[in-house]
Amino acid sequence: MRLTDAGRDALARPSKSGGALQRSSSALAPSRLRAVERAVEILERRA
């Protein structure tokens, strides 16, 4: 899988949430964070 130029540009822009996900993820236990990461991986494969 390769990241397109548009995808790279989107990742380089600051998110609209202002880092809320990053702040909330720092409060999660490592096992719960890994579960969320795994769910995102599964959803990305389906897309």
ChimeraX attribute file (.defattr): number of C-alpha atoms within 10 A of each C-alpha:
attribute: neighborCount
match mode: 1-to-1
recipient: residues
	/A:1	3
	/A:2	5
	/A:3	9
	/A:4	9
	/A:5	9
	/A:6	9
	/A:7	10
	/A:8	10
	/A:9	10
	/A:10	11
	/A:11	11
	/A:12	9
	/A:13	8
	/A:14	9
	/A:15	11
	/A:16	7
	/A:17	8
	/A:18	9
	/A:19	11
	/A:20	10
	/A:21	10
	/A:22	10
	/A:23	10
	/A:24	9
	/A:25	14
	/A:26	10
	/A:27	10
	/A:28	12
	/A:29	10
	/A:30	11
	/A:31	9
	/A:32	12
	/A:33	14
	/A:34	12
	/A:35	12
	/A:36	14
	/A:37	12
	/A:38	12
	/A:39	11
	/A:40	12
	/A:41	11
	/A:42	11
	/A:43	10
	/A:44	9
	/A:45	7
	/A:46	7
	/A:47	5
